Amino acid sequence: MIKTRRLVPLLLALTLAAGLGAPAPASAVAPATARQWHAIVGTGAANGHLWLDGYTDGTGDAKFALKGLAATSTYRATFRVGGCSSSGTLLAQLSGLVTDASGAFAATVPVRYADMIRLGGAARTQAVAVRVILGTWVRCASLAFNHATRVYIPSYGINLAVVPGPSGYPYCRVAMYQKVLWQPMEPGVTFIYAHARTGMFLSLLNASKVNNGASMVGKLVYVYTSYSMRYTYKITQVRRHVKTITNVGVIGAEQLWLQTSEGTNYTMPKLVIVAKRIATIHTTYAASHPVARPQVCG
């Protein structure tokens, strides 16, 4: 059994380098979207939608498309850590959201840099709720973003649900994504890892031992996401005996990294497989939402 007890502490050290909102060098080029969150306001979107865009220079925008509100009234929106049943730390507040005569509010509201740094950082790794408020009237919704839910590598018999990586020892029976890094289509490394055990990533490790994994280059990897998308990647590099991955948080080009361990304890080096996205399609909800059964490894 191959174990990776030091994996999570190693990657958590990269939080500052990889976190959304790290300042970018001054440039005349408009910043790109680093991540977009979405919230459905009211049951069945009865009160509309909100999109929160975080950009690569650390700034952000809240894009409101609200409806069914009181006419010509001034609302505010708050973003807090936690879900709608709790009221955690206040991350940001947007005031002066004035509805029109039909009770709608459609506008893009800038989020202050300091607020976006705090809000974007929190929303990467934990639940965040937005509340639209007028007096005692409140509508609450949870922010969601497009994230990996399944990894399928037919050449190596791998078909695993993907869940957020835990803060402690990685799970068995699933693959995990590193929360402080990126997701498909975002400007950085999507990092998916699993133990080198039967039914997980052991077949990748075994293949890498043959001619240093030369035959693995060109093989396809499919990553499914929560928005019912399928991203196809082609393996471009097989990196064996990797002892440090401290550069993963500062890579600005979109990539997929698959990682597993090469030995029986945390001191052993890792296997890292790098892949490039070559296709993107919509898929079914069923294909992209497998039942995940993470298990505490024995």
C-alpha positions in Angstrom: 0.0 0.0 0.0 1.4 3.4 -1.0 0.7 6.2 1.3 1.1 10.0 1.1 0.7 11.4 4.6 2.8 14.5 3.8 1.0 15.5 0.6 -1.5 17.9 2.1 0.9 19.8 4.4 3.3 20.2 1.4 0.6 21.8 -0.8 -0.9 23.9 2.0 2.4 25.8 2.1 1.5 27.1 -1.3 -1.6 28.9 -0.3 -0.2 32.4 -0.6 1.4 31.7 -3.9 -1.7 30.1 -5.5 -4.5 31.9 -3.8 -7.0 33.8 -5.9 -6.2 37.5 -5.9 -2.4 37.5 -5.6 -1.3 40.8 -7.1 -0.2 40.6 -10.7 2.5 42.8 -12.3 1.2 46.1 -13.7 0.1 45.7 -17.3 -2.0 47.5 -19.9 -3.8 44.2 -20.6 -7.1 43.7 -18.9 -7.0 41.1 -16.2 -8.5 37.7 -17.0 -11.2 35.9 -14.9 -9.5 33.6 -12.5 -12.7 32.1 -11.1 -16.4 32.7 -11.3 -18.9 31.8 -8.5 -22.6 31.6 -9.0 -25.5 31.8 -6.6 -29.2 31.1 -7.3 -31.3 33.6 -5.3 -34.7 32.4 -4.1 -36.3 29.0 -4.6 -36.0 28.0 -8.3 -34.2 31.3 -8.9 -37.4 33.2 -8.0 -35.3 36.2 -7.1 -32.7 35.8 -9.9 -29.0 35.1 -10.0 -25.6 36.5 -8.8 -22.2 35.9 -10.4 -19.0 36.8 -8.6 -16.0 37.2 -10.8 -12.5 37.2 -9.3 -9.8 38.4 -11.7 -6.1 37.6 -11.9 -5.1 41.1 -10.6 -7.0 40.5 -7.4 -10.0 42.7 -8.2 -13.5 41.5 -8.6 -17.1 42.2 -9.7 -20.5 41.1 -8.5 -22.9 40.8 -11.4 -26.5 40.9 -10.2 -29.6 39.8 -12.2 -32.2 40.1 -9.4 -36.0 40.1 -9.8 -39.1 39.8 -7.7 -37.9 42.4 -5.2 -39.7 45.4 -3.8 -39.9 48.3 -6.4 -37.6 51.3 -6.1 -36.0 50.0 -2.9 -32.4 50.0 -1.7 -31.0 46.5 -0.8 -27.6 45.4 0.4 -25.8 42.1 -0.2 -23.5 40.5 2.4 -21.0 37.7 1.9 -20.3 35.6 5.0 -18.4 32.4 5.7 -20.7 29.4 6.1 -24.0 28.4 4.8 -27.5 29.9 4.9 -28.2 28.3 8.3 -25.2 30.0 9.9 -23.9 33.5 10.1 -20.1 33.4 10.0 -17.4 36.0 9.5 -18.4 39.0 7.3 -16.2 39.0 4.2 -17.7 41.8 2.1 -20.8 44.0 1.9 -22.2 45.7 -1.1 -24.7 48.5 -0.4 -26.9 50.8 -2.5 -28.5 48.1 -4.7 -31.5 50.1 -6.0 -34.3 48.2 -7.7 -36.3 49.6 -10.6 -40.1 50.1 -10.8 -40.5 46.4 -11.6 -38.5 45.2 -8.6 -35.5 44.2 -10.6 -31.8 45.0 -10.2 -29.4 44.3 -13.0 -26.0 45.7 -12.7 -22.3 44.9 -12.2 -20.9 46.2 -8.9 -17.2 46.4 -8.3 -15.9 44.6 -5.2 -13.1 46.4 -3.4 -9.6 44.9 -3.8 -9.2 44.2 -0.1 -12.7 42.7 0.1 -12.1 40.5 -3.0 -8.8 39.2 -1.6 -10.6 38.2 1.6 -13.7 36.9 -0.1 -12.0 35.0 -2.9 -9.6 33.4 -0.6 -12.3 32.2 1.7 -14.6 31.0 -1.1 -11.8 28.8 -2.5 -11.6 26.5 0.5 -14.9 26.8 2.4 -18.6 27.5 2.1 -19.6 31.1 1.6 -23.2 32.4 1.5 -24.6 35.7 0.0 -27.6 37.4 1.5 -29.7 39.9 -0.2 -31.3 42.1 2.5 -34.0 44.8 2.9 -34.8 45.4 6.5 -35.9 42.0 7.9 -36.4 40.5 4.4 -33.6 38.2 3.5 -32.9 35.8 0.7 -29.8 33.6 1.1 -27.9 31.6 -1.4 -24.6 29.6 -1.4 -21.8 30.4 -3.8 -20.8 27.6 -6.1 -18.1 27.2 -8.7 -17.2 24.7 -11.5 -15.0 22.0 -10.0 -13.8 18.6 -10.8 -16.1 15.7 -9.9 -14.8 12.7 -11.8 -11.5 11.6 -13.4 -11.6 8.9 -16.1 -8.5 7.5 -17.7 -9.6 4.5 -19.8 -6.1 3.4 -20.8 -5.3 2.7 -17.1 -8.7 1.5 -15.9 -9.2 4.6 -13.7 -12.7 5.9 -13.1 -13.0 7.8 -9.8 -15.2 10.4 -8.2 -13.2 13.5 -7.3 -13.8 15.4 -4.1 -12.2 18.4 -2.3 -9.0 17.3 -0.6 -9.3 17.0 3.2 -7.1 19.0 5.6 -5.7 15.7 7.0 -4.7 12.4 5.5 -6.1 11.9 1.9 -9.1 9.6 1.5 -9.3 6.3 -0.2 -11.8 5.2 -2.9 -11.8 8.6 -4.5 -9.4 11.1 -6.1 -9.1 14.6 -4.7 -8.5 18.1 -6.0 -6.3 20.5 -4.2 -8.6 23.4 -3.1 -6.0 26.2 -3.0 -5.1 25.6 -6.7 -7.2 25.8 -9.9 -10.0 24.1 -11.8 -10.3 23.3 -15.5 -10.3 26.4 -17.7 -8.8 28.5 -15.0 -5.3 30.1 -15.2 -3.1 27.6 -13.4 -2.7 23.9 -12.5 -5.7 21.7 -11.8 -4.1 19.3 -9.3 -5.8 15.9 -8.8 -4.3 13.3 -6.6 -5.0 9.8 -5.2 -3.2 7.0 -3.4 -1.2 4.5 -5.4 -3.6 1.7 -4.4 -5.7 -0.8 -6.4 -8.7 1.0 -7.9 -7.1 4.4 -7.4 -3.8 5.6 -9.1 -1.7 2.5 -8.7 -2.0 1.7 -12.5 -0.4 5.1 -13.2 2.5 4.3 -11.0 3.0 0.9 -12.6 2.9 2.3 -16.1 5.5 5.0 -15.2 8.0 2.3 -14.3 8.2 1.0 -17.8 10.7 3.0 -19.8 10.1 6.0 -17.6 6.5 6.1 -18.7 7.3 6.9 -22.3 4.2 5.0 -23.5 2.0 7.2 -21.3 2.6 10.4 -23.3 -0.3 11.0 -25.6 -2.8 9.0 -23.6 -6.1 10.8 -22.8 -7.5 11.9 -19.5 -11.1 13.0 -19.0 -12.0 15.4 -16.2 -15.8 15.9 -15.5 -17.0 18.9 -13.5 -20.0 20.0 -11.4 -21.4 22.2 -14.3 -21.8 19.0 -16.4 -18.7 19.6 -18.5 -16.1 17.2 -19.8 -12.6 18.3 -20.4 -10.2 16.1 -22.4 -6.5 16.3 -21.7 -3.5 14.7 -23.4 -0.6 13.6 -21.3 2.5 15.6 -22.2 5.0 14.7 -19.5 5.7 11.9 -17.0 7.8 13.2 -14.1 9.2 10.4 -11.8 10.9 10.8 -8.5 9.6 14.3 -7.8 10.8 15.6 -4.4 9.2 19.0 -4.4 6.3 20.7 -6.1 6.7 24.2 -4.7 6.5 25.7 -8.2 2.9 24.4 -8.8 1.3 27.5 -7.3 3.0 30.0 -9.5 2.4 28.4 -12.9 0.1 30.7 -14.9 -0.7 28.4 -17.8 -3.7 26.0 -17.7 -2.5 22.5 -17.0 -3.7 19.3 -15.4 -1.4 17.5 -12.9 -2.1 14.0 -11.6 -0.1 13.0 -8.6 0.5 9.8 -6.6 3.3 8.4 -4.4 6.1 6.2 -5.4 6.8 4.6 -2.1 5.4 3.3 1.2 5.9 6.3 3.4 5.8 10.1 3.2 9.5 10.5 2.7 9.3 8.8 -0.7 9.2 10.9 -3.9 6.1 11.4 -6.0 4.9 10.7 -9.5 3.5 13.7 -11.3 1.8 13.4 -14.7 1.3 16.6 -16.7 -1.4 17.0 -19.3 -2.7 19.6 -21.7 -6.4 20.3 -22.4 -7.4 19.6 -26.0 -11.2 19.5 -26.0 -14.2 20.7 -24.0 -17.8 19.6 -24.3 -21.0 19.6 -22.4 -22.1 16.3 -21.0 -24.9 14.8 -18.9 -25.5 15.4 -15.3 -25.3 11.7 -14.6 -21.9 11.3 -16.2 -20.4 14.3 -14.3 -21.9 13.6 -10.9 -20.8 10.1 -9.8 -21.6 9.0 -6.3 -18.6 9.7 -4.2 -17.8 7.4 -1.3 -14.6 8.7 0.3 -13.3 6.4 2.9 -10.8 6.9 5.7 -7.8 4.8 4.7 -6.9 1.9 6.9 
